[in-house]
């Protein structure tokens, strides 16, 4: 016997609110207290309630389709956790709000990348776009999307795009600063930094925070070695020798993400180094890999799934005319240093 699918009335009963309030929450409507919105969304998750987007599309005439755009490089593997966590958060929010999300990977090093992003609006009838880095840093692209009457939300924007358009993110510079301060507190004075791709502004802000923490202790670039990776495990293993064989052999290595940190950790094990006694290592993101490598990785937690969820919620609020301020809104989520076993005092 097939169990009956939950209805909007079931959500209303479980959350203890009126049916119209549930509808307002699911449509991103205004005048709902945060506590009530949280109760409704909890009921939606508990009941595994799904809005029928096709029925809504027929009723309203809109496609109710959003696109989440990621940059891709055919020569390199993607940052598996970051992208998949953003996608999962976006998908959950879309299911709750009655939208669909199209995940689109567009190579950012091709001349037609702007054209391919803009084609999503016409060819797929997307009502709104969510842009991840580096597209979230691209002011010309964002303005071109808006000029076509399509709403945009940026994830982890940097440079001139941050604050100029709707967006969500964490304070990447503060994250880089905080994790470096922790290493300085442990007595480290010789550092390596495994940075991200050139022009990836959110990762560059992590490097900026790292350098700011060093400067406060009277240290500068002569006390550290900086190399650039591409956010993959493979680049961490490949670049580890440049860091470990450098004349300024670091006692602490700060990585711009966890995948690269895991790659360095693997390379250090292959050399017979004892972690953290011979080398302290930190990452960024708090991806699942950070907790399952050995030793577990000290890292900076950022709520990536929540970033994807909030991006969708903000975009739907713009589409439905909910009570967002008319000027661009940037929601900054909290980060935290998670101390595990790859760091120690010297």
Residue frames as qw, qx, qy, qz and C-alpha x, y, z in Angstrom:
[[0.000, 0.888, 0.459, 0.000, 0.00, 0.00, 0.00],
 [0.429, 0.408, -0.011, 0.806, 1.44, 3.39, -1.00],
 [0.271, -0.549, -0.466, 0.639, 1.59, 5.99, 1.75],
 [0.190, 0.905, 0.365, 0.103, -0.17, 9.26, 1.15],
 [0.491, 0.333, -0.062, 0.803, 2.10, 12.12, 0.10],
 [0.231, -0.533, -0.441, 0.684, 2.19, 14.96, 2.64],
 [0.184, 0.775, 0.434, 0.421, 0.20, 18.07, 1.78],
 [0.136, 0.485, -0.165, 0.848, 0.55, 21.74, 2.60],
 [0.624, -0.592, -0.087, -0.502, -2.11, 21.21, 5.29],
 [0.904, -0.243, -0.260, 0.238, 0.11, 18.57, 6.92],
 [0.500, 0.268, -0.217, 0.795, 2.95, 21.09, 7.00],
 [0.243, -0.590, 0.004, -0.770, 0.63, 23.67, 8.56],
 [0.811, -0.506, -0.190, -0.224, -0.52, 21.25, 11.28],
 [0.853, -0.103, -0.250, 0.447, 3.00, 20.10, 12.17],
 [0.387, 0.262, -0.152, 0.871, 4.40, 23.64, 12.30],
 [0.186, -0.597, -0.615, 0.480, 1.37, 25.00, 14.15],
 [0.031, 0.359, -0.097, -0.928, 0.66, 27.83, 11.71],
 [0.617, 0.544, 0.295, -0.486, -2.06, 28.67, 9.22],
 [0.760, 0.325, 0.479, 0.295, -2.03, 27.25, 5.70],
 [0.346, 0.919, 0.077, 0.171, -1.61, 30.74, 4.26],
 [0.327, -0.851, 0.402, 0.091, 1.51, 31.23, 6.38],
 [0.743, -0.131, 0.589, 0.289, 3.04, 28.03, 5.00],
 [0.606, 0.657, 0.364, 0.263, 2.26, 29.25, 1.49],
 [0.049, 0.990, -0.121, 0.049, 3.86, 32.61, 2.23],
 [0.534, -0.629, 0.529, 0.200, 7.03, 30.93, 3.53],
 [0.735, 0.104, 0.602, 0.294, 7.28, 28.55, 0.57],
 [0.476, 0.771, 0.296, 0.302, 6.90, 31.45, -1.84],
 [0.529, 0.039, -0.125, 0.839, 9.53, 33.55, -0.09],
 [0.099, -0.797, -0.383, -0.457, 6.87, 36.04, 0.92],
 [0.108, 0.472, -0.357, 0.799, 7.19, 38.95, 3.35],
 [0.501, -0.453, 0.196, -0.711, 5.98, 39.53, 6.92],
 [0.921, -0.200, -0.329, -0.047, 6.98, 36.16, 8.38],
 [0.426, -0.802, 0.403, -0.112, 9.00, 36.06, 11.60],
 [0.316, 0.544, -0.777, -0.007, 12.29, 34.16, 11.44],
 [0.336, -0.173, 0.847, -0.373, 11.10, 31.79, 14.19],
 [0.741, 0.349, 0.357, -0.448, 7.94, 30.94, 12.24],
 [0.609, 0.629, -0.415, -0.248, 9.84, 30.52, 8.99],
 [0.056, 0.457, -0.878, 0.132, 12.24, 28.13, 10.73],
 [0.547, 0.034, 0.724, -0.418, 9.33, 26.05, 12.12],
 [0.762, 0.504, 0.073, -0.399, 7.73, 25.76, 8.69],
 [0.483, 0.627, -0.602, -0.108, 10.99, 24.75, 7.01],
 [0.195, -0.320, 0.890, -0.262, 11.63, 22.18, 9.75],
 [0.694, 0.232, 0.531, -0.427, 8.16, 20.71, 9.14],
 [0.674, 0.619, -0.250, -0.315, 8.84, 20.62, 5.39],
 [0.248, 0.540, -0.803, 0.046, 12.05, 18.66, 6.03],
 [0.402, -0.144, 0.814, -0.393, 10.47, 16.33, 8.59],
 [0.724, 0.370, 0.430, -0.394, 7.56, 15.44, 6.31],
 [0.389, -0.101, 0.689, 0.604, 9.74, 15.41, 3.17],
 [0.404, 0.739, 0.429, -0.328, 7.12, 17.70, 1.64],
 [0.373, -0.036, 0.525, 0.765, 7.64, 18.50, -2.06],
 [0.364, 0.619, 0.139, -0.682, 5.99, 21.34, -3.95],
 [0.673, 0.387, 0.581, 0.246, 4.86, 20.45, -7.46],
 [0.154, -0.485, 0.224, 0.831, 6.78, 22.90, -9.67],
 [0.097, 0.194, 0.747, 0.629, 5.00, 21.82, -12.86],
 [0.089, -0.724, -0.684, -0.013, 1.61, 22.67, -11.40],
 [0.208, -0.749, -0.148, 0.611, 2.87, 26.01, -10.23],
 [0.213, -0.222, 0.497, 0.812, 4.33, 26.75, -13.63],
 [0.027, 0.448, 0.773, 0.449, 1.01, 26.03, -15.31],
 [0.184, -0.800, -0.534, 0.205, -0.79, 28.23, -12.81],
 [0.228, -0.811, -0.014, 0.538, 1.58, 31.17, -12.98],
 [0.628, 0.776, 0.042, 0.038, 3.04, 30.96, -16.47],
 [0.031, -0.846, 0.532, -0.011, 6.63, 31.23, -15.19],
 [0.720, 0.317, -0.618, 0.020, 9.27, 28.54, -15.69],
 [0.702, -0.656, 0.204, -0.186, 10.22, 28.49, -11.99],
 [0.923, 0.127, -0.054, 0.359, 13.66, 27.39, -13.18],
 [0.227, -0.920, 0.294, 0.122, 16.88, 28.75, -11.72],
 [0.837, 0.404, -0.258, 0.263, 20.41, 28.10, -12.95],
 [0.595, -0.741, 0.245, 0.195, 23.45, 27.64, -10.73],
 [0.668, 0.701, -0.207, 0.138, 26.56, 28.47, -12.78],
 [0.722, -0.557, 0.297, 0.284, 29.99, 27.03, -11.96],
 [0.298, 0.776, -0.507, -0.226, 33.26, 27.62, -13.75],
 [0.956, -0.056, 0.282, 0.061, 34.84, 24.48, -15.17],
 [0.068, 0.739, -0.613, -0.273, 38.27, 23.62, -16.48],
 [0.935, 0.221, -0.181, -0.210, 38.40, 20.58, -18.80],
 [0.545, 0.493, -0.609, 0.299, 42.03, 20.02, -17.78],
 [0.026, 0.270, -0.726, 0.632, 41.36, 19.78, -14.04],
 [0.319, -0.430, -0.844, 0.043, 39.04, 17.99, -11.67],
 [0.261, -0.734, -0.171, -0.603, 36.43, 20.13, -9.93],
 [0.077, -0.297, 0.657, -0.688, 36.56, 21.09, -6.27],
 [0.359, -0.246, -0.873, -0.221, 34.33, 18.16, -5.41],
 [0.224, -0.474, -0.718, 0.459, 33.03, 19.16, -1.99],
 [0.021, 0.336, 0.118, -0.934, 32.54, 22.89, -2.53],
 [0.335, 0.048, -0.499, -0.798, 30.46, 22.51, -5.68],
 [0.412, -0.275, -0.852, -0.170, 28.47, 19.49, -4.53],
 [0.204, -0.417, -0.648, 0.604, 27.67, 21.13, -1.17],
 [0.170, 0.266, -0.039, -0.948, 26.48, 24.32, -2.86],
 [0.392, -0.053, -0.694, -0.602, 24.37, 22.23, -5.22],
 [0.343, -0.331, -0.867, 0.143, 22.84, 20.24, -2.36],
 [0.054, -0.406, -0.449, 0.794, 21.93, 23.36, -0.40],
 [0.271, 0.209, -0.279, -0.897, 20.40, 24.94, -3.50],
 [0.381, -0.130, -0.831, -0.385, 18.47, 21.79, -4.38],
 [0.222, -0.391, -0.802, 0.393, 16.96, 21.48, -0.91],
 [0.091, 0.407, 0.228, -0.880, 15.82, 25.09, -0.97],
 [0.320, 0.131, -0.522, -0.780, 14.35, 24.71, -4.47],
 [0.319, -0.247, -0.908, -0.117, 12.40, 21.62, -3.45],
 [0.128, -0.467, -0.654, 0.581, 10.94, 23.45, -0.48],
 [0.121, 0.497, 0.070, -0.856, 10.09, 26.59, -2.44],
 [0.659, 0.544, 0.490, -0.171, 8.71, 24.89, -5.55],
 [0.329, 0.820, -0.352, -0.310, 11.51, 25.76, -7.96],
 [0.958, 0.124, 0.112, 0.234, 13.87, 23.68, -10.05],
 [0.196, -0.845, 0.382, 0.319, 17.59, 24.28, -10.37],
 [0.855, 0.496, -0.059, 0.140, 19.75, 23.64, -13.43],
 [0.590, -0.629, 0.321, 0.390, 23.43, 23.04, -12.63],
 [0.672, 0.730, 0.026, 0.122, 25.51, 24.46, -15.45],
 [0.647, -0.471, 0.268, 0.537, 29.30, 24.20, -15.79],
 [0.500, 0.859, 0.066, 0.091, 30.77, 26.80, -18.13],
 [0.750, -0.019, -0.019, 0.661, 34.53, 27.00, -18.85],
 [0.116, -0.936, -0.150, 0.296, 35.63, 30.46, -17.75],
 [0.363, -0.534, 0.443, 0.622, 38.76, 30.56, -19.92],
 [0.418, 0.352, 0.697, 0.465, 36.90, 30.61, -23.24],
 [0.037, 0.029, 0.165, 0.985, 35.99, 33.70, -25.30],
 [0.411, -0.339, -0.511, -0.675, 32.30, 32.78, -25.40],
 [0.263, -0.209, -0.832, 0.441, 31.82, 32.13, -21.67],
 [0.215, 0.230, 0.289, -0.904, 29.60, 35.21, -21.22],
 [0.515, 0.107, -0.459, -0.716, 27.49, 34.20, -24.20],
 [0.477, -0.089, -0.873, -0.053, 27.03, 30.69, -22.84],
 [0.081, -0.257, -0.697, 0.665, 25.90, 31.99, -19.46],
 [0.318, 0.255, 0.054, -0.912, 23.47, 34.48, -21.03],
 [0.444, 0.029, -0.719, -0.534, 21.99, 31.77, -23.26],
 [0.144, -0.210, -0.913, 0.320, 20.60, 30.09, -20.14],
 [0.236, 0.335, 0.353, -0.841, 18.11, 32.93, -19.85],
 [0.540, 0.348, -0.256, -0.722, 16.67, 32.45, -23.33],
 [0.497, 0.192, -0.803, -0.265, 17.29, 28.80, -24.21],
 [0.323, -0.160, -0.892, 0.274, 16.35, 27.38, -20.80],
 [0.338, -0.683, -0.327, -0.558, 13.89, 30.14, -19.74],
 [0.538, -0.243, -0.565, 0.577, 15.73, 30.56, -16.44],
 [0.200, -0.903, -0.309, -0.220, 14.12, 33.17, -14.21],
 [0.308, -0.906, 0.280, -0.074, 17.23, 33.73, -12.14],
 [0.768, 0.380, -0.427, 0.290, 20.94, 32.86, -12.04],
 [0.653, -0.730, 0.180, 0.092, 23.22, 32.04, -9.12],
 [0.602, 0.685, -0.342, 0.226, 26.84, 32.71, -9.98],
 [0.828, -0.491, 0.043, 0.267, 29.75, 31.05, -8.15],
 [0.168, -0.812, 0.406, 0.383, 33.39, 32.26, -8.28],
 [0.288, -0.243, 0.005, 0.926, 34.93, 33.52, -10.48],
 [0.017, 0.531, 0.596, 0.602, 31.68, 34.41, -12.29],
 [0.339, -0.810, -0.462, 0.125, 30.42, 36.04, -9.09],
 [0.412, -0.554, 0.052, 0.721, 33.34, 38.49, -9.39],
 [0.322, 0.175, 0.559, 0.743, 32.57, 39.39, -13.02],
 [0.155, 0.513, 0.317, -0.783, 30.78, 42.76, -12.95],
 [0.276, 0.294, -0.481, -0.778, 30.37, 42.94, -16.74],
 [0.249, -0.141, -0.930, -0.232, 28.67, 39.52, -16.84],
 [0.046, -0.455, -0.749, 0.479, 26.37, 40.31, -13.91],
 [0.202, 0.481, 0.062, -0.851, 25.29, 43.60, -15.47],
 [0.287, 0.150, -0.697, -0.640, 24.62, 41.83, -18.79],
 [0.176, -0.297, -0.937, 0.044, 22.39, 39.29, -17.02],
 [0.027, 0.533, 0.524, -0.664, 20.48, 42.03, -15.20],
 [0.187, 0.354, -0.284, -0.871, 20.07, 43.95, -18.47],
 [0.306, -0.076, -0.828, -0.464, 18.09, 40.98, -19.79],
 [0.606, -0.379, -0.036, -0.699, 15.64, 41.29, -16.91],
 [0.831, -0.122, -0.540, 0.060, 16.99, 38.22, -15.11],
 [0.526, -0.804, 0.187, -0.206, 17.64, 38.25, -11.36],
 [0.662, 0.400, -0.537, 0.337, 21.12, 37.38, -10.04],
 [0.650, -0.734, 0.173, -0.087, 22.58, 36.28, -6.71],
 [0.486, 0.625, -0.571, 0.217, 26.34, 35.93, -6.29],
 [0.897, -0.422, -0.104, 0.079, 28.10, 33.38, -4.07],
 [0.699, -0.448, 0.108, 0.547, 31.32, 34.48, -2.33],
 [0.458, 0.825, 0.122, 0.307, 31.69, 37.61, -4.48],
 [0.611, -0.435, -0.009, 0.661, 34.86, 39.65, -4.30],
 [0.317, 0.054, 0.278, 0.905, 36.30, 42.90, -5.53],
 [0.200, 0.010, -0.056, -0.978, 33.85, 45.44, -6.96],
 [0.487, -0.266, -0.671, -0.492, 30.97, 42.95, -7.18],
 [0.392, -0.344, -0.755, 0.397, 30.71, 42.44, -3.40],
 [0.039, -0.519, -0.426, 0.740, 27.99, 44.72, -2.10],
 [0.184, 0.263, -0.344, -0.882, 27.09, 45.93, -5.59],
 [0.607, -0.049, -0.589, -0.531, 24.80, 42.97, -6.26],
 [0.831, -0.378, 0.136, -0.384, 22.81, 40.54, -4.12],
 [0.579, 0.409, -0.691, 0.144, 25.13, 37.94, -2.63],
 [0.833, -0.531, 0.067, -0.141, 25.97, 35.50, 0.15],
 [0.677, 0.441, -0.477, 0.347, 29.32, 34.46, 1.56],
 [0.715, -0.594, -0.187, 0.319, 31.67, 34.35, 4.50],
 [0.024, -0.957, 0.283, 0.062, 34.50, 36.73, 5.39],
 [0.930, 0.242, -0.142, 0.237, 37.30, 34.87, 3.61],
 [0.306, 0.664, -0.393, 0.558, 39.94, 37.34, 4.70],
 [0.517, -0.576, 0.388, -0.501, 38.94, 36.93, 8.34],
 [0.992, -0.077, 0.051, -0.090, 39.05, 33.14, 7.93],
 [0.756, 0.433, -0.263, 0.414, 42.61, 33.26, 6.58],
 [0.022, -0.681, 0.386, -0.623, 43.56, 35.67, 9.35],
 [0.731, -0.480, 0.239, -0.421, 42.02, 33.60, 12.14],
 [0.996, -0.006, -0.035, 0.085, 43.62, 30.29, 11.19],
 [0.582, 0.518, -0.308, 0.546, 47.02, 31.98, 10.80],
 [0.288, -0.677, 0.328, -0.592, 46.63, 33.66, 14.19],
 [0.921, -0.322, 0.109, -0.191, 46.06, 30.22, 15.69],
 [0.892, 0.233, -0.147, 0.358, 49.32, 28.97, 14.16],
 [0.216, 0.659, -0.314, 0.648, 51.16, 32.04, 15.40],
 [0.616, -0.601, 0.225, -0.457, 49.76, 31.39, 18.88],
 [0.990, -0.130, 0.044, 0.046, 51.25, 27.91, 18.67],
 [0.521, -0.665, 0.349, 0.407, 54.68, 29.47, 18.08],
 [0.724, 0.340, 0.433, 0.417, 55.11, 29.06, 14.32],
 [0.053, -0.812, 0.113, 0.571, 57.20, 31.68, 12.52],
 [0.022, -0.331, 0.720, 0.610, 58.07, 30.01, 9.19],
 [0.609, 0.398, 0.496, -0.474, 55.09, 29.55, 6.91],
 [0.106, 0.023, 0.758, 0.643, 54.00, 28.24, 3.56],
 [0.495, 0.418, 0.348, -0.678, 50.75, 29.17, 1.83],
 [0.246, 0.143, 0.849, 0.446, 49.19, 27.06, -0.90],
 [0.291, 0.373, 0.112, -0.874, 47.00, 29.58, -2.69],
 [0.632, 0.481, 0.591, -0.144, 44.18, 29.16, -5.20],
 [0.567, 0.475, 0.445, 0.504, 43.95, 30.03, -8.86],
 [0.221, -0.116, 0.058, 0.967, 45.11, 33.46, -9.98],
 [0.256, -0.174, -0.296, -0.904, 42.17, 35.86, -9.99],
 [0.515, -0.468, -0.709, -0.113, 39.99, 33.71, -7.71],
 [0.055, -0.633, 0.186, -0.750, 39.14, 36.60, -5.40],
 [0.763, -0.565, -0.014, -0.314, 37.65, 34.70, -2.46],
 [0.922, -0.110, -0.119, 0.351, 40.81, 32.55, -2.22],
 [0.432, 0.492, -0.153, 0.740, 42.98, 35.65, -2.67],
 [0.377, -0.721, 0.086, -0.575, 41.24, 37.18, 0.34],
 [0.915, -0.392, -0.069, 0.059, 42.29, 34.16, 2.41],
 [0.734, 0.198, -0.105, 0.641, 45.87, 34.91, 1.38],
 [0.030, 0.678, -0.061, 0.732, 45.37, 38.56, 2.30],
 [0.684, -0.659, 0.000, -0.313, 44.15, 37.56, 5.77],
 [0.923, -0.120, -0.095, 0.352, 47.18, 35.26, 6.15],
 [0.513, 0.395, -0.101, 0.756, 49.55, 38.10, 5.30],
 [0.269, -0.741, 0.009, -0.615, 47.74, 40.50, 7.64],
 [0.843, -0.535, -0.048, -0.041, 48.17, 38.11, 10.56],
 [0.819, 0.050, -0.075, 0.566, 51.88, 37.74, 9.79],
 [0.243, 0.619, -0.030, 0.747, 52.35, 41.51, 9.50],
 [0.522, -0.762, -0.036, -0.381, 50.89, 42.03, 12.97],
 [0.865, -0.450, 0.102, 0.198, 53.73, 39.86, 14.30],
 [0.119, -0.825, 0.420, 0.360, 56.40, 41.69, 12.31],
 [0.578, -0.049, 0.745, 0.329, 56.64, 38.95, 9.67],
 [0.462, 0.630, -0.140, -0.608, 56.42, 39.38, 5.90],
 [0.876, 0.416, -0.136, -0.203, 57.00, 37.54, 2.60],
 [0.327, 0.603, -0.708, 0.168, 60.59, 36.75, 3.49],
 [0.338, -0.259, 0.792, -0.438, 59.22, 34.56, 6.28],
 [0.717, 0.257, 0.567, -0.315, 56.94, 32.54, 4.03],
 [0.072, -0.159, 0.767, 0.618, 56.74, 30.84, 0.65],
 [0.582, 0.421, 0.353, -0.600, 53.58, 31.17, -1.45],
 [0.060, -0.089, 0.833, 0.543, 52.70, 28.91, -4.39],
 [0.589, 0.188, 0.030, -0.786, 49.47, 28.65, -6.39],
 [0.252, 0.065, 0.963, 0.073, 47.43, 25.51, -6.85],
 [0.324, -0.120, -0.515, -0.784, 44.07, 24.83, -8.49],
 [0.616, -0.250, 0.282, -0.692, 42.05, 23.65, -5.45],
 [0.908, 0.065, -0.338, -0.240, 42.47, 19.95, -6.27],
 [0.853, -0.447, 0.263, 0.064, 44.02, 17.11, -4.25],
 [0.851, 0.313, 0.124, 0.402, 46.37, 16.49, -7.17],
 [0.270, 0.810, -0.141, 0.502, 47.76, 20.03, -7.05],
 [0.565, -0.754, 0.266, -0.204, 48.43, 19.60, -3.32],
 [0.910, -0.185, 0.289, 0.233, 50.53, 16.48, -3.93],
 [0.687, 0.556, 0.117, 0.454, 52.23, 18.05, -6.96],
 [0.111, 0.842, -0.135, 0.509, 53.19, 21.31, -5.24],
 [0.766, -0.642, -0.006, 0.023, 54.19, 19.85, -1.87],
 [0.819, -0.023, 0.014, 0.573, 57.87, 19.40, -2.90],
 [0.276, 0.639, 0.039, 0.717, 58.16, 23.10, -3.80],
 [0.446, -0.782, 0.039, -0.433, 57.08, 23.92, -0.27],
 [0.880, -0.465, 0.076, 0.058, 58.88, 21.17, 1.64],
 [0.812, 0.083, 0.089, 0.571, 62.19, 21.53, -0.26],
 [0.147, 0.907, 0.037, 0.392, 62.27, 25.32, -0.09],
 [0.458, 0.299, -0.488, 0.681, 65.31, 26.81, 1.68],
 [0.304, -0.260, 0.376, -0.836, 62.82, 28.46, 4.03],
 [0.348, -0.181, -0.915, -0.098, 61.35, 25.13, 5.13],
 [0.455, -0.470, -0.013, -0.756, 57.98, 25.99, 6.73],
 [0.018, -0.023, 0.901, -0.434, 56.93, 24.59, 10.06],
 [0.381, 0.476, 0.629, -0.483, 53.30, 25.43, 9.22],
 [0.066, 0.066, 0.672, 0.735, 51.49, 25.25, 5.91],
 [0.382, 0.449, 0.430, -0.683, 48.20, 27.10, 5.32],
 [0.192, 0.155, 0.809, 0.534, 46.13, 25.87, 2.36],
 [0.292, 0.049, -0.102, -0.950, 43.35, 27.76, 0.59],
 [0.798, -0.099, -0.146, -0.577, 41.07, 24.70, 0.69],
 [0.744, -0.355, 0.530, -0.201, 40.85, 21.23, 2.22],
 [0.933, 0.350, 0.077, 0.019, 41.41, 19.23, -0.97],
 [0.480, 0.716, -0.389, 0.325, 44.84, 20.79, -1.49],
 [0.361, -0.638, 0.560, -0.385, 45.64, 20.38, 2.22],
 [0.920, -0.084, 0.348, -0.158, 44.77, 16.67, 1.97],
 [0.811, 0.545, -0.131, 0.168, 47.10, 16.39, -1.02],
 [0.131, 0.744, -0.518, 0.400, 49.97, 17.97, 0.91],
 [0.671, -0.438, 0.490, -0.344, 49.22, 15.68, 3.85],
 [0.974, 0.183, 0.134, -0.025, 49.46, 12.64, 1.56],
 [0.607, 0.664, -0.300, 0.317, 52.76, 13.86, 0.11],
 [0.209, -0.706, 0.528, -0.423, 54.14, 14.48, 3.62],
 [0.874, -0.225, 0.378, -0.206, 53.21, 10.94, 4.66],
 [0.899, 0.420, -0.046, 0.117, 54.98, 9.59, 1.56],
 [0.344, 0.716, -0.434, 0.426, 58.14, 11.36, 2.71],
 [0.671, -0.187, -0.623, 0.356, 57.91, 9.82, 6.15],
 [0.016, -0.386, 0.260, -0.885, 57.16, 13.10, 7.87],
 [0.226, -0.420, -0.809, 0.343, 55.32, 13.02, 11.17],
 [0.163, -0.470, -0.237, -0.834, 52.28, 15.26, 11.18],
 [0.170, 0.963, 0.072, 0.198, 51.98, 17.59, 13.07],
 [0.679, -0.606, 0.110, 0.401, 55.37, 17.21, 14.79],
 [0.548, -0.064, 0.395, 0.734, 57.36, 17.88, 11.58],
 [0.020, -0.142, -0.374, -0.916, 54.77, 20.08, 9.85],
 [0.266, 0.461, 0.620, -0.577, 51.47, 21.65, 10.87],
 [0.032, 0.179, 0.676, 0.714, 48.87, 21.81, 8.07],
 [0.296, 0.449, 0.524, -0.661, 45.56, 23.70, 7.82],
 [0.195, 0.346, 0.742, 0.540, 42.82, 23.82, 5.21],
 [0.254, 0.191, 0.124, -0.940, 39.70, 25.83, 4.47],
 [0.531, -0.094, -0.518, -0.664, 36.01, 24.80, 4.01],
 [0.457, -0.159, 0.748, -0.455, 35.69, 21.96, 6.57],
 [0.685, 0.214, -0.504, -0.480, 34.88, 19.47, 3.82],
 [0.949, -0.241, 0.039, -0.202, 34.14, 15.84, 4.81],
 [0.809, 0.343, -0.341, 0.333, 37.69, 14.91, 3.77],
 [0.018, 0.681, -0.435, 0.589, 39.02, 17.09, 6.61],
 [0.670, -0.433, 0.391, -0.459, 37.56, 14.74, 9.22],
 [0.987, 0.045, 0.116, -0.101, 38.48, 11.43, 7.55],
 [0.604, 0.592, -0.440, 0.303, 42.15, 11.94, 6.62],
 [0.798, -0.550, -0.120, 0.214, 44.77, 11.01, 9.19],
 [0.079, -0.358, -0.667, 0.648, 45.48, 12.99, 11.19],
 [0.138, 0.805, 0.574, 0.058, 42.15, 14.86, 10.92],
 [0.413, 0.374, 0.134, 0.819, 42.69, 18.29, 9.43],
 [0.123, -0.598, -0.330, 0.720, 42.57, 21.61, 11.23],
 [0.222, 0.400, 0.576, 0.677, 40.53, 23.89, 8.97],
 [0.191, 0.143, 0.173, -0.956, 38.22, 26.86, 8.66],
 [0.223, 0.451, 0.863, -0.035, 34.56, 25.88, 8.65],
 [0.266, 0.167, -0.129, -0.940, 32.29, 27.71, 6.25],
 [0.542, 0.275, 0.704, -0.368, 28.66, 26.58, 5.92],
 [0.008, -0.184, 0.660, 0.728, 28.79, 25.79, 2.20],
 [0.016, -0.425, -0.881, -0.207, 25.41, 24.02, 2.01],
 [0.038, -0.745, -0.479, 0.462, 23.79, 26.95, 3.79],
 [0.053, -0.461, 0.298, 0.834, 25.38, 29.32, 1.25],
 [0.040, -0.115, -0.811, -0.572, 23.64, 27.41, -1.55],
 [0.099, -0.607, -0.782, 0.103, 20.36, 27.44, 0.36],
 [0.087, -0.697, -0.242, 0.670, 20.52, 31.15, 1.17],
 [0.064, -0.238, 0.503, 0.828, 21.40, 32.00, -2.43],
 [0.092, -0.366, -0.832, -0.406, 18.21, 30.31, -3.63],
 [0.167, -0.692, -0.627, 0.317, 16.09, 31.87, -0.89],
 [0.109, -0.569, 0.021, 0.815, 17.41, 35.34, -1.75],
 [0.001, 0.053, -0.657, -0.752, 16.83, 34.80, -5.46],
 [0.132, -0.509, -0.830, -0.184, 13.27, 33.57, -4.91],
 [0.152, -0.682, -0.426, 0.575, 12.61, 36.54, -2.63],
 [0.024, -0.390, 0.289, 0.874, 13.63, 38.87, -5.46],
 [0.086, -0.137, -0.806, -0.570, 11.48, 36.98, -7.95],
 [0.231, -0.581, -0.779, -0.043, 8.40, 37.03, -5.71],
 [0.058, -0.682, -0.059, -0.726, 8.78, 40.61, -4.49],
 [0.674, -0.532, -0.458, 0.229, 9.39, 39.62, -0.87],
 [0.230, -0.971, -0.046, -0.039, 10.55, 42.14, 1.69],
 [0.728, -0.080, 0.043, 0.679, 14.20, 42.47, 0.74],
 [0.101, -0.738, -0.005, 0.667, 15.60, 45.98, 0.73],
 [0.640, 0.753, 0.107, -0.108, 15.48, 47.57, -2.73],
 [0.155, 0.815, -0.557, -0.045, 19.24, 48.06, -2.68],
 [0.723, 0.249, -0.644, 0.032, 21.56, 45.03, -3.07],
 [0.732, -0.580, 0.230, -0.274, 21.80, 42.77, -0.03],
 [0.521, 0.414, -0.726, 0.172, 24.86, 40.81, 1.09],
 [0.831, -0.494, 0.027, -0.253, 24.35, 38.10, 3.72],
 [0.285, 0.581, -0.716, 0.262, 27.55, 37.24, 5.54],
 [0.903, -0.316, -0.252, -0.149, 27.53, 33.87, 7.29],
 [0.475, -0.767, 0.424, -0.083, 29.76, 32.92, 10.20],
 [0.742, 0.378, -0.537, 0.135, 33.01, 30.98, 9.89],
 [0.671, -0.670, 0.283, -0.147, 35.01, 29.22, 12.61],
 [0.275, 0.565, -0.776, 0.059, 38.45, 27.66, 13.03],
 [0.950, -0.211, -0.026, -0.230, 38.06, 23.93, 13.72],
 [0.043, -0.685, 0.720, -0.103, 41.16, 22.65, 15.52],
 [0.988, -0.013, -0.085, -0.131, 41.95, 18.98, 14.90],
 [0.834, -0.429, 0.251, 0.239, 45.19, 16.99, 14.91],
 [0.740, 0.447, 0.113, 0.490, 47.29, 18.44, 12.06],
 [0.116, 0.795, -0.177, 0.568, 48.47, 21.42, 14.11],
 [0.762, -0.492, -0.300, 0.296, 50.61, 21.59, 17.24],
 [0.193, -0.963, 0.174, 0.070, 52.87, 23.97, 19.13],
 [0.792, 0.378, -0.259, 0.404, 56.58, 24.12, 18.38]]
